[in-house]
Amino acid sequence: MSESRLKEAIASKKMICPECKKPVEKYEKFVETVASVWDGAGDSGVEHEGSKATIICGNCDWKERTEYWDSYIQE
């Protein structure tokens, strides 16, 4: 999951707080988790496994640090 998807979900108010059922207003501390890093003979790369972010409601006191932030997005 990319940070741009997270930003888009918050901007379009599709990420919903499980406590108050209102749109999540912001996030912080987005990081991508790395599955592997390899380097050799002029060829190198990083394979990403997923991402983690702290999502913050802003309407109530709920906030959560999770790698499953995409489960709060309602299409």
C-alpha positions, 0 to 999 in steps of 0.5 A: 500500500502506498502513501499516495493511496492513504493521502487520497483516502483521507482527502476524499473522506473514505477512511472512516473511524471505527469509533465515531464513524466519521472520516479520519482527518490525518495520519502520521509516521508513515513507513514502508516495511521492507521484505528484502534488500539485495545488491550485486554486480550492478543490479540492486533493489529493495522489495517492499512488503507493506506499510505502516501508519498512525491514523488519527480520527480528529473527531474523537480521541481514537488513533491507531498505529497499524499496518492494516490501515487500508481496512478502514477505507470504504470504497 
